[in-house]
Amino acid sequence: MAGIKNQMLRLRSDTVDKLKTVLDASAHRSMSALADEVLDKGLTRMLMEQSTDKAAETMRSLVNRNG
């Protein structure tokens, strides 16, 4: 099981409102659990996109270097 670390986050009011709306229709027991899942999925996607961008940048630099 992954460790849990308490963290205070400052969220915009509209973000909290969206979390509350989604929480009402979800199986999550708390807003924290929902926020953790949303952040994990979003950050994983962002990291994958960064990896893809870096790979494309590397390929372009190799093509440019090799003519």
Secondary structure, 3 states (H helix, E strand, C coil): CCCCCCCCCCCCHHHHHHHHHHHHCCCCCCHHHHHHHHHHHHHHHHHHHHHHHHHHHHHHHHHHHHC
